[in-house]
Amino acid sequence: MPSNCYTGSCGLGCVLVVAYSVLTAFCNALSAVLAAMGMMNSNPNAANLYMALSQVALLSVLLAVDMPAVSWGALLCFAVSGALANCVARLLNFRSMRVIGVANTSAVVGSSPLISTVLAIVFLGEPMLLTVVAGAALVVVGVYLISGSEGLGRVGGGALVAPVLSATFYAASNVFRKLGLNLQPHSVLAAQSSTLSGLVLFGGYLLASGRTGDLAAPRRSLMYYVAAGLVGGVGWVAIMKAMNLGTVSVVGTIVFSYPLISLALTWLLLRGQERITARTVMGCMTVVAGVVLVTLLQ
């Protein structure tokens, strides 16, 4: 059994949980910024496909170096996790962005850490620690503030179905991820099978919806997508290692602080495209407070 500072024993495992979770958040943020740079002359469908292809390629090479005996139950859990996060939740996210806008969507989908915590307590039997629940709630509030959303009160209830489902499916993917790792704690196999299932399902969606014409992209965009995919592949391995050592509620909360890192990276790499306001600063401070509650006050 790995040491787990959130269920009673502490040690190097505690440090690694936080380190891998922060690395995942950084990779997610950098990958998102690189994808945004690519989409300046392209579209989300092309970004999704080429990022997924580069992730699968990288992870397949890593898996070939250390291929374990496969637990089919674990493989099924990893495949479901990847399908939920990389295809179903992501498509609902994009659909919501078209209907209620990026800011409002980000604010609602930002509830994922809190949903992850509830699902982990109910289905995985994780302890309901007040600091974890409070920290997850603070991260949700911080993401809402950072998103800049100001119109949720004017959004109809029906329009909120897609982003709420997206947040729920992102959260559920964490539960299946942990279930798979409980059966077979092999981070690279978990990452590779998750990304591959998401790629297959997304490819099927493109074919069924007749959107293959969206896949043309200029060379510069392709370079950004490949870079984003490779960075994202590192993030996939990191989150699997974090999940293997820690709990879903803790890892999910730290990882979902990535909008804070995205904001900093966007300001550095895409100057002039993000406006830093008092609300943004307050959101950043709230996210940091939530992560501190989850990581340091255990």
N, C-alpha and C positions, 0 to 999 in steps of 0.2 A: 504493500500500500504506500503510495507517495505521501509525504508529509503535507498537511493542509492546515495553514494557520487560521482558517475560518471554521474549522470544526474541532479545534481543541489542541492540536500539536503544531509547533512552529519550527522553522529551520530554514535551510536553503530553499526548500520548496516554496515558501512564502515569497521570498525575494524573486524567484523565477516566475511565479504567477504574475506578479506585478510587472516584471521586466518584459515578459512575453506579451502581456496585454497592452502595455504601452507601445511596444514595437508594432503590434497589430494596428493600433489606433493610428500610429504614424504612417504605416504603409497604406492603410485605407485612405487617409487624408491625402498623401502624396499621389496615390493612384487616381483619386477623384480629380485632383487639380490637373494632372497630366492628361486625363481623359477630357476635361473641360477645354484644355488647350487644343486638343485634337478636334473636338467638335465645333471649333470656330469655323471650320470649313467642311464639316461632315454632319453626321446625325447619330442619335443614341443607339440605333440598331447596329450600325457599323461598329461603333465603339464597343458595344456589348460583345459582339461576335469576335472581333480581333483581339480584344483583351482576354476573352475566355480561351481562344486558341493558343495564345502565348502562355497563359497560365498552365493549361493542360500539357503543353510541350515541355515546359520547365519541370513541372512536377512529375511527369512521366520519366524524364531522364533521372531525376533524383530517386524515384521509386525503383528503377531498373538497377540502381547501384545497391539497394538494400530491399529486396523483395521478400516479404514475409509469407508464411503460410496464411492463407486467407480465411477469415471467419465470415461466412456468408451472411450471418445475422448482422454483424458489424457493417459489412459492405452495404446491406440494404438500408441500415440507419444512415450511413454516410450519404448514400444516393438520395434518400428522401430529404436529408438536410440540404444538400446542394440544389436539388430541384426547387425546394421551397424558397431558399434565399436567392439563388442566382437566376431563377426564371420567374416563378409565380410572384414573389414579393416585389421583385424589381420591375416587372411589367405593370403591376398595380401601382407602383410608385410613379412610373412614367405617365400612366394614364391619369393619375391624380394631378400631376404637374400640369397637364394640358387643361384640366377642368378648373382647378382652384388655384393654380400657380405654384411656383417653386417654394416660396416662403411658407405659405399655409401648409403645403404638403410636408415640408421639413419639420414644421412644428408638430404635426400630428404623428408622423412616423418616428419622431424623437421620443415618443412614449414607449418605444420598444424595450429599453432597459427595465422599466417598471413591469411590463408584461412578462418579460423573461424571468424576473424575480418571482412573480406570482406562479408562473408555470413550473419553475424549478422547485418551489416549495410544495406545490400540489402533486406533481408527477415524479419528481426525483427525491422527494423527502429531504430537501435541503433545509437547514435550520432557518427559522424566521428571525434573523437578527435585526434589531431596531436600526442599528447604524447602517446596515446594508440597504434596508428599505428606504430609510431617510436619504441615504446617498444617491440611490437610484432616482428618487423623486427630485432631488436637487439637480441632477444631470438633465432630467426631462425638462424642468423649468428653464435651466440654462440654455438648452438647445432651442427651446421656444423663443427665448429672448434673442439669441444669436441669429435665428432664422429671419427676424425682422417682420414676422407675421403680425398683422394688425386687423385682419378682416375675418377671423374665424367666426366671430359672432354673426356675421352677415352671410355665412356660407350655409346653404340648405343642408338638412340632415342627410339626404340621399347622396350628396356630393362627398360626404365624409366617409362613406362606406369603403371606398377603395383605399384611402390612406390608412384607415383603422385596420383593415384586413392586411395591408402591407406590413404594418407594424407587428401584427399578430403572427404572420407567417415568418417574419424575420426572427421573432422571439421563439416560435416553435422550432425553427431550424436549429437553434442552440440546444434545445432539449434533445432532439434526435442526434445531434453531434455528440453530446455527452453520453447518451445511451450507447452509441457505437464505440466510443472510446472506452467505456466500461467493459465492453466485450473484447475489444482489441485495441490496446493503447499504442497504436503506431501512427504517428502524426502525419507522415508523408502519404501513407496509404489513405488516411482519412481525407487529407487535402486533395489528393489526386482524384479519388473516386467522387468526391463532392463536386469538384469543378467539372469533371467529365459529365456527370449526370445533368448538371445545369446547362452545359454546352449542348448536349444531345436534345434536351427538351426545348431549349431556345431555338436551335436549328429547326426542329419540327414546327415550332410556332411560326418561324419566318416562311417556311414552305407552305404551311396550311393557310396563312394569311396573305400569301402572294406578295410579301415584302422583300423579296430577294433583290429587287432593284435598288433598295436602300444601301446595299453593301459597297457600292463604289466609293472610294475615298482617295484623296490625293496622297502622294508619298509622305509629305510632312505629317499629315494626320495619322497615317499608318505607323510612322516612327513613334509618335506620342502614344498610340494605342498599345504597341508592343511594349514600350517602356512601362506604361501603366499596368499592363498585364503581368509583367515580370515582377514589378514591385508588389502587386496584389498577390502573386503566387507566394512570395516570401511571407506576406501577411497571413495567408491561409495556413502555412506551416506553423507560424507563431501562435495563431489562435488555437490550433489543435493542441499544441504543447501546453498552452495556458489552461485549456479546458481539461486536459489530462491530469494536471496537477491541482487545479482549483475548482471552484464551484461556478455554475452557470451565472448565478446572480452577481457575483463579484466580477468575474471576467467580462460579462456582458455590459456591466455598468462602466468599467474602465474603457473598454473598447469603443463604446458609443460616445465617448468624449471626443471622438475624432473631429467633429465640426469645429471645435476650438483650434485644433492643429490645422485644419483646412483653412480656417480664416487667416491664420498667421502665414501659411504657405501662399495663399492667394494674394495676400498683401505684398509678399516678397517677390513672387514670380509673375503676378498679373497686376502690377501697380495701376491704380486708377479704376479698377473694376470692383473694388470693395470699399465701402465707406464705413469708417470706424466711428460709431456714435456712442453716447453715454449708455444707451441700452445694450449695445454690443459688449461694452466693457463690463457692464453688470452681469450679462449672460456668461461671459468668460469667467468672472469671479465665482459665479454660482456653480458652474461646471467643476471648477477647481475644488470648491468646497465639498461638492458631492464625491469627487474622487478621493479627497483626503479622508472623508468619513469612511469610505469603503476600504481604503488601503491602510491607513495609519492608525486608526482608532479601533483596532481589533484586539 
